[in-house]
Amino acid sequence: MADLDQIPVTLIDGRETTFGEWSGQVRLVVNVASRCGLTPQYEALEALHGRYSDRGFTVLGLPSNQFLQEFGGEEKIAEYCSMTWGVTFPMTEKVKLNGRGQHPLYAELTQVPDAEGKAGKVKWNFEKFLVLPDGTVHRFRPTTVPDAPEIVDLIEKSLPQ
């Protein structure tokens, strides 16, 4: 797997950075969508971010319209997430998760298998990749809620006490 920290990322406000901006932290990368049945997961994502951010944890939301459930523009996405869910964690511009034009971060992350040993395409909105400070990546499918014990346990084990 390539060095994830070198991968360029454009934030929802247009600022360019790299995934390495959050290097050394526990990072939960989630492809989000505003008009999906799983959209209420924003609440748990924001709660996790609030609970652990001062200890070196961040959620990074990557909006995608790959499944036709995201608003057209970044401004509308940012406004919706802030006003509806109180999102304060970093979000990127809209990205492609699969296929031609796939974001480089997803080109790497989708090589990681889930708990059943299946790697490959992102199947739906709110798929989660937990990237630990040592570079280890754990993959959780969309129906695994952000505050599921298996995710929270990994976060807590990986953060300084």
Sequence and secondary structure as in RCSB ss.txt:
>XXXX:A:sequence
MADLDQIPVTLIDGRETTFGEWSGQVRLVVNVASRCGLTPQYEALEALHGRYSDRGFTVLGLPSNQFLQEFGGEE
KIAEYCSMTWGVTFPMTEKVKLNGRGQHPLYAELTQVPDAEGKAGKVKWNFEKFLVLPDGTVHRFRPTTVPDAPE
IVDLIEKSLPQ
>XXXX:A:secstr
   GGGSEEEBTTS EEEGGGGTTSEEEEEEE TTSTTTTHHHHHHHHHHHHGGGTEEEEEEE  TTS S SSHH
HHHHHHHHHH   S BBS  B SSTTB HHHHHHTTS  TTS  SS  STT EEEE TTS EEEE TTS TT HH
HHHHHHHHS  
